[in-house]
């Protein structure tokens, strides 16, 4: 087997391993909304904005937005679970 074919096989194996981690019993892994890191980062951002309105310490809005976007991109990259509300995802709720 050539090096190119070995690399392709390794990539396929890696993809399968990723899918095994994401899919459990033919269902995507799910978590309740209050376990979402993305949600809590955004709640903290809202609280920080409110605190800024009461104090003289104000960060430039463009800087705040850039930081928040970067954090959300990183969280999105490491997140593989769907958020649920009462055990059902938004997609499941909308489909019924």
N, C-alpha and C positions, 0 to 999 in steps of 0.2 A: 504494500500500500504506500502511495506517495505521501509526501508531507501535506499537500493540499487536501487529500482525502482524509488523512488523520485529523486535520484541523476541522473539517466539516463534521466528522463523526463526533469529535469533542464538543462542538457547538450544539449538535443535536442532543447529546447527552445532557449538556448544561441546561438546554431549554426544557427537557423533560423533568429535570430536577427542580427547576423553577416552578413548572406547572404542578408538580407534586406538592410543593409547599403551598401553593395558592389554592389548589382544589383538594377538598377533603370530602370524601363520600359523594363525589360528583356534585358538590355544592361549593361555591366560592366561600372563602372564609369571611365571616361577618363579625362586626363588633358593635356594641351599643354606642350611641352618639356621644355619651359622656366620656368615652375612652379615646375619642379622636384628638390627637395632638394638634391637628390643623385647627379644629374648633377652638381649643384652649389658647393657642397662639393668637388667634384673631380676637378672642375675648380680652386677652391681656392687652392687645393693641388698642382696643376701644377704651379700656380703662386708662391706659397711658395717655390717650388723647384727651379724655375727660380731665385727668389730673393736670395736664398741661394748661387747660383753660382756667384752672384755679391758681396756678403758680406762675412765676415769671420765667421758669425754665421751659423754653419752647424749642423744639427741634424743627428744622425746616421741613415743611410738608413733603417736598420732593424726596428728601432724604428718608423720611419715615416710610413713604410709599415704596421706595427702592428696597429698604431693609425688609419690609413686610413681604414684598413680592419674592425676594431672594429666599427668605425663610420658607414661604409657601411652596416654592419650586423644589427646594430640598426635601421638604416633608412629602410632597407628592411623589418624588422619586423613590422614597423609601417605604411608601405606604402601598400595601397590596390588598387591604381588606375593604369591604364595603361597609359603610355606616348604616346601622339599622335604628329604627324607632319602634320600640315595642316588638322587636324580633323580626320586623319586615323592612326591607329596603324601600327606598323611594320608588324605584322601578316597580316593585311588587305592589306597592300601594296604588300607584297610578294605573296599573294594568287591570285592577278589579273595580 
